């Protein structure tokens, strides 16, 4: 039974990776060169350690990247790259949203009890009650729910695990993925044309 559960989980993760790899859109490239703006209710800053702790309806924006949480800790390395940890509060999860490069109005958005964002690699990790959606305009193209999701916004590559620690354990839990039909699949097939019989 455990082997069956593990195989199903691996199949779901493989399907997710295949779908992600098939996409041509990536995170908005211009975002990495934009300044970061943070609004908040309270700030505690340690300039020696380069650690800033924001609390109270924290909203962080950088280009099309938008992150929200009740609390956020932002650190900066010697090269100037920023690392963000978004923490939830009872009843309020941390969230992020970012536009994807490419044709059309495509976005990726996610939520979890804790979100970690690496500004150097543009890797987003979602811990506990995690969810990621890919949107085409207002329409949800695909959605993944699991206990841990890692999202590489540069490559649009997902990794899904079944525990909040980021490890997969047999029998620990199951992920869910919903893929909506594409526009081509949703359109009805054209009616066949009939040719007149010879001589008519």
C-alpha positions in Angstrom: 0.0 0.0 0.0 2.8 2.4 0.9 4.5 1.6 -2.4 1.3 2.4 -4.3 1.0 5.8 -2.5 4.6 6.6 -3.2 4.2 5.7 -6.9 1.1 7.9 -7.2 2.9 10.8 -5.5 5.9 10.4 -7.8 3.6 10.2 -10.8 1.8 13.4 -9.8 5.2 15.2 -9.3 6.5 14.0 -12.6 3.3 15.1 -14.4 3.7 18.6 -12.7 7.3 18.9 -13.8 6.5 17.8 -17.3 3.7 20.4 -17.6 5.9 23.1 -16.1 8.8 22.3 -18.5 6.4 22.5 -21.5 5.7 26.1 -20.7 7.5 28.9 -22.5 6.8 31.7 -20.0 9.2 32.7 -17.3 9.2 35.2 -14.5 9.3 38.8 -15.6 13.0 39.4 -16.3 12.8 43.2 -15.7 11.7 42.6 -12.1 15.2 41.7 -11.0 16.5 45.2 -11.8 13.6 47.1 -10.1 13.9 48.6 -6.6 12.1 46.9 -3.8 9.4 48.8 -1.9 8.0 47.6 1.4 5.1 49.0 3.3 4.4 48.0 6.9 3.1 49.0 10.4 6.4 48.5 12.3 10.1 48.0 11.5 13.1 46.7 13.5 16.3 47.1 11.6 19.8 45.8 12.5 22.1 47.5 10.0 25.2 45.7 11.3 23.7 42.3 10.5 21.7 43.6 7.5 18.4 42.2 9.0 15.1 44.0 8.8 12.0 42.7 10.5 8.7 44.1 9.2 5.4 43.5 11.0 1.8 44.5 10.4 0.2 44.1 6.9 3.6 43.9 5.1 3.4 44.5 1.4 6.6 44.0 -0.7 6.7 44.9 -4.4 9.5 44.8 -6.9 8.3 45.3 -10.5 5.5 42.8 -11.0 6.5 40.7 -8.0 4.1 41.3 -5.1 4.4 39.6 -1.7 2.2 40.0 1.3 2.3 38.7 4.9 1.7 39.7 8.5 5.5 39.5 9.1 8.5 39.6 6.9 12.2 39.3 7.6 14.5 40.7 4.9 18.3 40.0 4.9 20.9 41.2 2.5 24.2 39.6 1.6 27.5 41.4 0.8 26.7 41.3 -2.9 23.4 43.1 -2.3 21.0 40.2 -2.9 17.9 40.1 -0.7 16.4 37.1 1.0 12.8 37.3 2.3 11.0 35.1 4.7 7.2 35.7 4.9 5.4 34.4 7.9 1.7 33.9 8.4 -0.6 34.6 11.3 -3.7 32.8 12.5 -6.1 32.9 9.6 -3.8 34.8 7.3 -1.3 33.1 5.0 1.7 34.6 3.2 1.2 35.2 -0.5 3.1 36.1 -3.6 2.2 37.0 -7.2 4.4 37.6 -10.3 3.8 38.2 -14.0 5.4 35.8 -16.4 7.3 36.8 -19.5 5.9 35.8 -22.9 2.7 36.4 -24.8 -0.6 37.1 -23.1 -1.5 38.0 -19.6 0.1 35.2 -17.6 0.8 35.2 -13.9 1.9 32.8 -11.2 0.6 33.2 -7.6 1.0 31.2 -4.4 0.2 31.0 -0.7 1.5 29.1 2.3 2.1 29.4 6.0 5.7 30.4 5.3 7.3 31.6 2.1 11.0 32.0 1.5 12.3 34.0 -1.5 15.9 34.0 -2.6 16.6 37.2 -4.6 19.8 35.8 -6.0 18.4 32.6 -7.6 14.8 33.8 -7.7 13.7 30.6 -6.0 10.5 30.6 -4.0 9.8 27.9 -1.4 6.4 27.5 0.1 6.0 25.6 3.4 2.8 24.1 4.9 -0.6 24.3 3.3 1.1 25.5 0.1 -0.7 26.3 -3.1 0.5 27.6 -6.5 -1.7 28.7 -9.4 -0.8 29.6 -13.0 -3.2 32.1 -14.4 -4.0 33.1 -18.0 -5.8 36.4 -17.4 -8.5 35.7 -14.8 -8.6 32.0 -15.8 -6.8 29.4 -13.6 -4.7 27.3 -16.1 -3.3 24.9 -13.4 -3.2 24.6 -9.6 -1.0 22.6 -7.3 -1.7 22.0 -3.6 0.7 20.2 -1.2 2.6 20.6 2.0 5.8 21.9 0.3 6.3 23.5 -3.2 9.6 24.8 -4.5 9.2 27.2 -7.6 12.1 28.3 -9.7 10.7 31.4 -11.3 13.6 31.7 -13.9 13.0 28.2 -15.3 9.3 27.9 -14.3 10.2 24.6 -12.6 8.2 23.1 -9.7 9.2 20.5 -7.1 6.4 19.2 -4.8 7.0 17.3 -1.6 4.5 15.8 0.9 5.8 17.2 4.2 6.2 20.9 5.3 9.9 20.3 5.9 10.5 19.9 2.1 11.1 16.1 2.4 8.9 13.4 0.9 8.0 10.6 3.3 6.0 7.4 2.5 2.4 7.8 3.8 2.9 11.4 5.0 0.5 13.0 2.7 -0.6 13.5 -0.9 -0.5 16.5 -3.3 -3.2 17.5 -5.8 -2.9 19.0 -9.2 -5.7 20.3 -11.4 -5.0 21.1 -15.1 -7.6 23.0 -17.0 -8.2 22.2 -20.7 -6.2 24.5 -23.0 -8.1 26.8 -25.3 -7.4 24.5 -28.2 -8.9 21.5 -26.3 -11.9 23.5 -25.1 -12.9 24.7 -28.6 -15.3 22.4 -30.4 -14.0 20.7 -33.4 -15.2 22.2 -36.7 -18.0 20.4 -38.4 -16.9 18.3 -41.4 -17.6 19.8 -44.8 -19.5 17.7 -47.3 -18.7 17.8 -50.9 -21.5 17.6 -53.5 -21.7 14.3 -55.3 -20.2 14.3 -58.8 -22.7 15.5 -61.4 -24.8 17.6 -59.0 
